[in-house]
């Protein structure tokens, strides 16, 4: 199969050269929006020509966006056009408002559908929601980009879904990983044969057993990683070795609670910068954990790959009645130059919460950090000094070992 476009097979040098041109333009463009005019007030856009330079900018979190939107409806000043300038306005739980466009492949989903082999001649039964949230339109926009027709099905009314799929001759499914099985099982119950051969899924866990079940039915199932704010971030190809980053976003993996990139291969929080001129999110923290994979995909696409969803970065945990947040753990590390890494462990002893703070340092007495721990975490606990490199590189900075059974 040919690739979606030539961007997918660029050399590392060409991709870096293209980024060196696109990134300063996007930063400068973002600064024209009121929200970024304040957040990036001291940034010289011309100097941001690489991912390494980008890492010096502040991270924008969902909570920051929510607060900004509460003060300035609906988009918090982070778009370059007024709300009336967008074809669509969506509301996600929170509420959080997202703009939507109808320009070619505005959400960048066509690249994923093409990798799955969906194109002209296909009819997609789109079972993502069309009510308030953007998922349905995200996939419809992708279908338009690859020339496929769409049955805007949404969810529910499973018997009607089966009937429509049969009557129309739908060849592809788009929706959450598990809902397709509900449709297929209902079709079996009704004695109806459906024509699905491809499934584009997202918004939930695709378990290997479920993927195998679809394969046994003659359906190739691939998944993407997308959010309502950012659109498509990464996607699987037929190689099914990790998820390939989309060509119009920049992904960094950082230590949770900070904006600092982790070492290559370590687990951390996914932070995304989009090159979408209408909604230029810069270093937007997804709250998801992942890790970069070495090498390039066997399918020939050369962009960075990540391992997919590996948990949540927001590990905020209540210990002894007080919330401990990843940002506080990061502040503890920043407070002492000799600390490489720290990890807070919540446990139970009898009916009481306990807190242990493990500190990676070349040496020193744990008691030397007691005051800092109490000041930064607002709690006292046991302190263990461990050798550099001994703490797991799994993205956890707060580990809750308590059983809630």
TISEMI-894195 format. One line per 10 residues: their letters; for each residue x, y, z of C-alpha. Coordinates in nm, 3 decimals, m for minus. Layout:
a = X,Y,Z; ...
//
This chain:
xxxxxxxxxx = 0.000,0.000,0.000; 0.124,0.351,m0.078; 0.164,0.591,0.208; m0.082,0.871,0.279; 0.176,1.130,0.170; 0.553,1.184,0.145; 0.570,1.327,0.497; 0.546,0.975,0.642; 0.876,0.861,0.493; 1.093,1.170,0.554
xxxxxxxxxx = 1.445,1.124,0.679; 1.522,1.238,1.034; 1.724,1.530,0.894; 1.442,1.641,0.665; 1.184,1.614,0.943; 1.406,1.823,1.173; 1.462,2.084,0.898; 1.087,2.107,0.832; 1.020,2.141,1.204; 1.278,2.419,1.233
xxxxxxxxxx = 1.066,2.619,0.989; 0.718,2.523,1.111; 0.770,2.546,1.487; 0.874,2.915,1.514; 0.582,3.009,1.289; 0.338,2.814,1.507; 0.473,2.963,1.831; 0.444,3.315,1.689; 0.096,3.234,1.562; m0.007,3.104,1.905
xxxxxxxxxx = 0.118,3.425,2.066; m0.151,3.612,1.872; m0.413,3.436,2.087; m0.480,3.613,2.420; m0.418,3.300,2.630; m0.077,3.238,2.480; 0.008,3.608,2.466; 0.019,3.588,2.846; 0.162,3.236,2.883; 0.440,3.286,2.627
xxxxxxxxxx = 0.495,3.657,2.679; 0.872,3.628,2.726; 0.932,3.370,2.452; 1.122,3.457,2.134; 0.940,3.240,1.880; 1.233,3.260,1.639; 1.450,3.069,1.887; 1.213,2.770,1.913; 1.341,2.562,1.622; 1.363,2.213,1.772
xxxxxxxxxx = 1.199,1.976,2.017; 1.484,2.048,2.260; 1.411,2.422,2.247; 1.039,2.355,2.281; 1.106,2.178,2.613; 1.192,2.513,2.774; 0.834,2.641,2.734; 0.567,2.598,3.003; 0.325,2.305,2.994; m0.046,2.374,2.950
xxxxxxxxxx = m0.263,2.135,3.151; m0.629,2.050,3.114; m0.693,2.214,3.452; m0.529,2.536,3.323; m0.750,2.526,3.015; m1.062,2.466,3.226; m0.982,2.764,3.449; m0.911,2.985,3.148; m1.239,2.884,2.985; m1.429,2.960,3.304
xxxxxxxxxx = m1.287,3.312,3.293; m1.324,3.363,2.918; m1.589,3.158,2.740; m1.580,2.943,2.544; m1.213,2.873,2.456; m1.023,3.060,2.726; m0.839,3.279,2.476; m0.645,2.989,2.323; m0.784,3.009,1.971; m0.687,3.260,1.703
xxxxxxxxxx = m1.048,3.302,1.587; m1.371,3.383,1.774; m1.616,3.102,1.842; m1.831,3.220,1.550; m1.535,3.162,1.320; m1.543,2.784,1.364; m1.788,2.552,1.185; m1.834,2.345,1.502; m1.812,2.397,1.877; m1.807,2.090,2.103
xxxxxxxxxx = m1.853,2.032,2.473; m1.671,1.753,2.653; m1.725,1.653,3.017; m1.594,1.914,3.257; m1.728,2.107,3.078; m1.444,2.177,2.836; m1.516,2.339,2.500; m1.329,2.246,2.183; m1.344,2.405,1.837; m1.385,2.196,1.525
xxxxxxxxxx = m1.303,2.268,1.163; m1.414,2.133,0.829; m1.096,2.207,0.632; m0.928,1.904,0.476; m0.852,1.646,0.747; m0.869,1.912,1.021; m0.842,1.646,1.293; m0.570,1.449,1.104; m0.759,1.119,1.114; m0.725,1.040,0.743
xxxxxxxxxx = m0.367,0.921,0.790; m0.483,0.653,1.034; m0.775,0.536,0.819; m0.543,0.514,0.518; m0.298,0.301,0.720; m0.586,0.064,0.791; m0.661,0.040,0.417; m0.984,0.241,0.423; m1.049,0.451,0.112; m1.278,0.498,m0.186
xxxxxxxxxx = m1.534,0.220,m0.211; m1.554,0.174,0.166; m1.856,0.264,0.376; m1.772,0.333,0.741; m2.029,0.266,1.011; m1.924,0.547,1.244; m2.028,0.451,1.595; m1.850,0.736,1.770; m2.076,0.990,1.936; m2.214,1.289,1.746
xxxxxxxxxx = m2.384,1.450,2.045; m2.187,1.747,2.185; m1.851,1.564,2.187; m1.632,1.569,1.872; m1.541,1.201,1.827; m1.802,1.137,1.557; m1.695,1.437,1.354; m1.326,1.357,1.402; m1.369,1.023,1.226; m1.611,1.162,0.969
xxxxxxxxxx = m1.351,1.421,0.874; m1.095,1.142,0.831; m1.334,0.943,0.615; m1.381,1.244,0.391; m1.004,1.277,0.358; m0.968,0.922,0.223; m1.282,0.925,0.009; m1.491,0.680,0.215; m1.866,0.710,0.268; m2.008,0.729,0.622
xxxxxxxxxx = m2.312,0.593,0.802; m2.335,0.834,1.101; m2.458,0.567,1.340; m2.351,0.680,1.686; m2.422,0.431,1.963; m2.730,0.241,2.077; m3.022,0.078,1.895; m2.809,m0.224,1.814; m3.070,m0.407,1.605; m3.109,m0.101,1.381
xxxxxxxxxx = m2.728,m0.081,1.358; m2.718,m0.439,1.232; m2.999,m0.379,0.985; m2.838,m0.062,0.849; m2.495,m0.227,0.819; m2.649,m0.512,0.619; m2.872,m0.299,0.398; m2.607,m0.038,0.319; m2.321,m0.286,0.293; m2.086,m0.122,0.546
xxxxxxxxxx = m1.731,m0.250,0.504; m1.560,m0.072,0.795; m1.637,0.012,1.154; m1.524,0.314,1.357; m1.591,0.328,1.730; m1.478,0.202,2.067; m1.306,m0.139,2.066; m1.584,m0.330,2.241; m1.894,m0.193,2.069; m1.820,m0.371,1.743
xxxxxxxxxx = m1.844,m0.704,1.924; m2.189,m0.607,2.051; m2.299,m0.538,1.692; m2.146,m0.863,1.562; m2.301,m1.072,1.838; m2.641,m0.916,1.773; m2.600,m0.990,1.401; m2.528,m1.356,1.485; m2.838,m1.363,1.704; m3.045,m1.216,1.418
xxxxxxxxxx = m2.893,m1.451,1.160; m2.751,m1.159,0.963; m2.417,m1.166,0.781; m2.225,m0.837,0.783; m1.948,m0.722,0.549; m1.705,m0.561,0.793; m1.340,m0.627,0.706; m1.175,m0.329,0.882; m1.218,m0.168,1.223; m1.073,0.168,1.330
xxxxxxxxxx = m1.098,0.190,1.706; m1.007,0.427,1.986; m1.134,0.569,2.312; m1.079,0.251,2.512; m0.854,m0.047,2.568; m0.811,m0.290,2.278; m0.733,m0.616,2.450; m0.535,m0.875,2.250; m0.815,m1.131,2.291; m1.067,m0.889,2.140
xxxxxxxxxx = m0.839,m0.807,1.848; m0.795,m1.182,1.789; m1.172,m1.233,1.799; m1.211,m0.976,1.522; m0.926,m1.133,1.325; m1.101,m1.471,1.349; m1.405,m1.305,1.191; m1.193,m1.167,0.903; m1.173,m0.813,1.041; m0.844,m0.622,1.065
xxxxxxxxxx = m0.859,m0.403,1.376; m0.614,m0.116,1.437; m0.627,0.155,1.701; m0.542,0.522,1.723; m0.463,0.756,2.009; m0.665,1.077,1.986; m0.820,1.333,2.218; m1.101,1.585,2.182; m0.858,1.875,2.224; m0.578,1.757,1.998
xxxxxxxxxx = m0.735,1.528,1.739; m0.524,1.233,1.627; m0.187,1.201,1.802; m0.063,0.855,1.700; m0.187,0.545,1.520; m0.112,0.182,1.447; m0.013,0.058,1.104; m0.035,m0.295,0.970; 0.303,m0.364,1.135; 0.130,m0.332,1.476
xxxxxxxxxx = 0.457,m0.238,1.646; 0.377,0.059,1.865; 0.190,0.371,1.755; 0.335,0.610,1.496; 0.320,0.981,1.575; 0.113,1.188,1.334; 0.312,1.416,1.104; 0.146,1.739,1.225; 0.202,1.704,1.598; 0.512,1.699,1.817
xxxxxxxxxx = 0.517,1.454,2.108; 0.738,1.478,2.415; 0.751,1.232,2.705; 0.811,1.415,3.034; 0.832,1.335,3.404; 0.478,1.366,3.548; 0.424,1.697,3.722; 0.705,1.866,3.526; 0.786,1.972,3.173; 1.121,1.794,3.174
xxxxxxxxxx = 1.173,1.522,2.911; 1.262,1.176,3.041; 1.551,0.972,2.905; 1.473,0.788,2.578; 1.266,0.477,2.646; 1.153,0.580,2.996; 0.783,0.603,3.080; 0.645,0.953,3.129; 0.356,1.186,3.054; 0.261,1.253,2.692
xxxxxxxxxx = 0.287,1.624,2.608; 0.171,1.731,2.262; 0.222,2.040,2.046; m0.003,2.070,1.742; 0.071,2.246,1.416; m0.299,2.323,1.370; m0.312,2.698,1.292; m0.671,2.739,1.417; m0.612,2.586,1.761; m0.238,2.596,1.828
xxxxxxxxxx = m0.202,2.397,2.151; 0.158,2.426,2.269; 0.298,2.161,2.507; m0.049,2.041,2.606; m0.032,1.775,2.876; m0.261,1.481,2.801; m0.238,1.321,3.146; m0.152,0.989,2.978; 0.162,0.782,3.027; 0.364,0.630,2.743
xxxxxxxxxx = 0.723,0.575,2.629; 0.917,0.622,2.308; 1.014,0.310,2.114; 1.354,0.287,1.943; 1.390,0.257,1.566; 1.127,0.298,1.297; 0.825,0.092,1.203; 0.869,m0.204,0.966; 0.590,m0.051,0.756; 0.836,0.215,0.634
xxxxxxxxxx = 0.689,0.514,0.820; 0.982,0.692,0.977; 0.833,0.910,1.247; 0.875,0.856,1.620; 0.679,0.570,1.776; 0.531,0.538,2.125; 0.419,0.225,2.307; 0.059,0.339,2.337; m0.141,0.413,2.652; 0.040,0.298,2.967
xxxxxxxxxx = m0.171,0.456,3.242; m0.251,0.798,3.381; 0.007,1.058,3.475; m0.218,1.228,3.727; m0.126,1.014,4.025; m0.265,1.254,4.286; m0.319,1.047,4.600; m0.471,1.126,4.939; m0.243,1.022,5.225; m0.337,1.084,5.589
xxxxxxxxxx = m0.619,1.305,5.464; m0.390,1.525,5.250; m0.355,1.521,4.871; m0.003,1.460,4.741; 0.045,1.561,4.377; 0.313,1.483,4.116; 0.393,1.855,4.100; 0.491,1.845,4.468; 0.725,1.550,4.412; 0.883,1.741,4.125
xxxxxxxxxx = 0.926,2.046,4.351; 1.103,1.828,4.609; 1.351,1.710,4.343; 1.406,2.069,4.229; 1.479,2.181,4.584; 1.801,1.978,4.608; 2.057,1.965,4.326; 2.185,1.623,4.433; 1.844,1.451,4.407; 1.811,1.264,4.077
xxxxxxxxxx = 1.460,1.128,4.123; 1.201,1.078,4.398; 0.910,0.844,4.456; 0.637,0.864,4.720; 0.490,0.536,4.841; 0.156,0.528,5.020; 0.087,0.217,5.229; m0.109,0.101,5.532; 0.014,m0.016,5.870; m0.279,m0.152,6.065
xxxxxxxxxx = m0.551,0.106,6.007; m0.314,0.395,5.954; m0.175,0.548,5.635; 0.202,0.557,5.601; 0.418,0.755,5.360; 0.767,0.663,5.249; 0.970,0.899,5.032; 1.242,0.726,4.830; 1.512,0.966,4.713; 1.772,0.884,4.450
xxxxxxxxxx = 2.095,1.050,4.552; 2.466,0.967,4.542; 2.469,0.971,4.922; 2.345,1.150,5.229; 2.128,1.094,5.530; 1.754,1.073,5.488; 1.708,1.297,5.790; 1.866,1.579,5.591; 1.559,1.585,5.367; 1.297,1.561,5.643
xxxxxxxxxx = 1.236,1.934,5.658; 1.202,1.966,5.281; 0.961,1.671,5.267; 0.742,1.826,5.537; 0.749,2.168,5.369; 0.682,2.053,5.014; 0.454,1.753,5.067; 0.287,1.898,5.379; 0.330,1.559,5.547; 0.594,1.378,5.748
xxxxxxxxxx = 0.706,1.030,5.650; 0.990,0.782,5.637; 1.272,0.880,5.404; 1.493,0.631,5.221; 1.800,0.740,5.026; 1.870,0.499,4.740; 2.145,0.481,4.480; 2.099,0.666,4.147; 1.931,0.441,3.890; 1.767,0.214,4.145
xxxxxxxxxx = 1.410,0.350,4.125; 1.190,0.203,3.847; 1.160,0.409,3.528; 0.789,0.331,3.497; 0.645,0.681,3.507; 0.524,0.652,3.865; 0.622,0.926,4.106; 0.346,0.840,4.354; 0.281,0.470,4.416; m0.029,0.370,4.612
xxxxx = 0.027,0.023,4.763; m0.288,0.028,4.972; m0.554,m0.233,4.907; m0.910,m0.109,4.878; m1.072,m0.453,4.867
//
